[in-house]
């Protein structure tokens, strides 16, 4: 079973998005099987973010979820590479950084402290999922932060 502490001392190995869901790859790249038993090359863990977030450095916001919706060339923010968040991801600023500390709170926020960066996932839901941690093992349950009546539940799904 995944435990949040499993991410401590692991490296960020990639950041990207699928539409407006952000994923963060964590740990070593390994070969594993997917749901269809096909061999895949992926990171040990991923965090999927479905809530507000921001990356901080020196107490300044350097990237945040609203950057996804600000297109560069036209109104189509969902085109890969055509928004401020994708541009920041392509700089690979936090890739290779080590997770030093992780904390959660009673309303489902997640704070990840890296070498010199901080990721804050800020839950703005009263009900529903804010983020989840997945293992590269497709048979392992996900560690999910969901809100029910405004209070966080951390459960395996």
N, C-alpha and C positions, 0 to 999 in steps of 0.2 A: 504494500500500500504506500502511496505517496505521502510524505510528510513535508510540510513547508520547510522544515530545517534541512531537508535533502538538498536544497538549492544553495545553501551557504557554502562559500569557497568555490563555487562553480563560476565559469566565465560566461559572459553574454556572447553568443556565437552568431547572432543575427537578429534583425528587427525588420518587420514588414507589415503588410496589411492585406486583407481580403475585403474589398469594399471599405467599410468603416470599422471592421473588427481588426484590431492590432494584435499581432503575434510577436512574441519575443522568444527566440531560441536560446536555450541555456545548456551548457555542458559540452562534453565532447561529441563529435560527430561519430555515429555508430551505424552499423548495418543491422537492420531489423526487418521484421515482416509486418505488412499492413493487414487490414481486415480480410483481404482476399488472398492472403498468404504470399503476396508478391514482395520481393526483397526491396527495401527502401533504405536510403541513406539519409539519416536525420539526427537531430540533436537528442541528448538524453531526456530533456524536458522542454516544454513550451508553456508559456503563459498566454492565454487568450484574454484580451481586454474588451469588455463590452460596456464600458462606462467612461467617465471623464478621467483623464490622466495628464500628467505633465512630467517632463524631465527637467531637473534643475542642476545648475552648476554655479558655484559661488553665489548661491541664494538668488539666482536669476533663472527665469524660465527660458529654456533653449528650444524646446519642442513641446507641443501639447495637442490634445485631440482635435481642437478646432482648426489646427493647421491642415488637417485632412481636407476640409471643405473649402479651402482657399486655393482655387486653381491659379495656375501661372499664366497660361496662354489663352484660355477660353473659359466657358462656364462648366466644362466637364471635369470636375474634380476627381471623378472615379477612374479616369484614364491613368494607367500606371506612369509615374514620373511627372504628372501634371499638377502637383500640388506641393505646398510648402513642406508637409510632413515627409513625402517621398524624397524630396530634395535633401532634407536633413538626414533621413535614413541612408541615402547614398553616400554621405560623408563618412559613415561607419565610425562615428565619434565614440560610441560606447561599446563597440564590439571589442572583445578581449578584456574588458573590465571585469573584475572579480566582485561577486556579491559578498559583502561583508556582514550585513545584518538585514533581517526581515521582520517586520512587525505588522500586526493586524489590530483592528479595534472592534468595538461592539456594533458599529454601523457598517462594517464590511469594507472599510478602506484598507489598502495594502501599501506599505512603504518598503521600498527596497533600496538599501544604501550600497553603492558601489565604491570603488576606490575614491573618486572625486566627483561623483554624480549621485543624484537621488532620483528615483522614480516614485511618484506618488499616484496611486490609483484611487480616485475619489468617487465613492459610490453616491450617485444621485438618484437612486431608485428607492421607492418605498416597498416595492415588491419586485422580485425578479433577480436574475443573475447579473453580477458585476464583472467577475473574472473567474477563471478556472486555471488550474495547473494540470497539465497532461504529462504522462510518461511516454517514452518511446515504445513501451510495451503496450500494444493495442488492447491487450486483455486486462490491463490494470484500470481500475476505476479512477475517474478524475476527481481532484480535490476542488470543490466548487464553493465560492462565496455567493450565497443567495440571500435576499432579504424577504422576510415574511413579516408583515405588519410593522415595517420600519426597523427591525432588529436583524442583525446578521445571523445566519446559520452557516456553519462550515461543515459540509457533508461530502460524502463520496457518492458519485453517480456514475 
